[in-house]
């Protein structure tokens, strides 16, 4: 049962979480403000409510997790979100990352591979009044009919960078994706300068659930 009540205690826990993220090196004030604003405990079952503001990932069913707040903040910061950006999110999951992007002023298109999770999160975010575009399907293939996108964020670990996603990225756009094996991945930021020139940056190791699909893990 979800309890949609945001108390002073929850707000205090969010402020403490934001201070921790700043200490860990997150500088984007808009990202920090979004994390301070969105009640992360809404995305947890009441029984796990007390864990909502720990800087940890948590299981949300269907073999998926809600990402660690630091990971959400780090990926969001790398994306350099500007109001009005058309963003493709691969892996809707709990909807927490999508909610942050929405709060940053983006037009969010989010695709989920797990049917049950897709249905649950679509219903839930709509109830919260967070309006994003939901799709069910193979995220590793992107959403060609909605391309091109200003930014693309992948919230699952990929074995390689899917070509489909690079094709659907605008020139001048950014793709943020964890790439590696099934246990750990390096966070990659790809900036598309021209159709053929892509600048690649590599960051710390992270651990994501595997990206499933044709250009992910089979």
Residue, then its C-alpha position, 0 to 999 in steps of 0.5 A: x500500500x502506498x502512503x502519499x503523505x510527506x511529513x516534516x521528518x521526510x523533508x528533513x531526511x531529504x535535506x540531509x540526503x541532498x547535503x550528502x550528495x553535495x559532499x559526494x560531488x554533485x554540483x548541479x543545483x537544479x538536480x539537487x533541488x529536484x531531489x529535495x522536492x520529490x518525495x522518494x518514499x512515495x516510490x517505496x512500499x510503506x514497510x520500507x519507508x524508513x529506507x527511502x532516504x538512504x543513499x542505496x538502491x532498493x528492490x522494487x519487484x520484477x527483478x528491478x531496483x530503484x536506483x541509488x539517489x547518488x546514481x540518479x543525481x550523477x546521471x542527471x548531472x551528466x545529461x545537462x538537462x535544459x527545460x524543454x529538452x526531449x529526453x528518452x529514458x530507457x528503463x522506467x523502473x519505479x519512475x523516480x528518475x523520470x520524475x526527476x527529469x520531469x521536474x527539471x523541465x524535460x519532455x520525458x519519453x520513457x520505455x520499460x521492458x517489464x509489463x507489470x512494472x510498466x503498468x504499475x508505474x504508469x498508473x502511479x506517476x499519473x496519480x502523482x500528477x507527473x506527466x511523462x510519455x510511457x511506452x512498453x517495449x525493448x528499450x535497447x532499440x529506443x523509440x525510432x518513431x519519436x526520434x530524434x532526442x536531445x538527450x538519452x539516459x539508460x538506467x540499466x547496464x548494457x554490454x555495448x552502446x546500442x547503435x539504435x540509440x546513437x542514431x536516435x540522438x540529435x547532433x549536439x545531444x548527449x547519451x548517458x549509459x552504463x556499459x560493462x558486464x552483468x556485475x559492474x559497468x563504467x558510466x559513459x557520456x557520449x556527446x554527438x558533435x556531428x553524425x560521425x564524430x562522437x566524444x566519449x567520456x568515462x566515469x566511475x564504476x556503477x552496478x545496474x540491473x542488466x539492460x534486456x533486449x535485442x541490443x542489450x543482454x539477450 
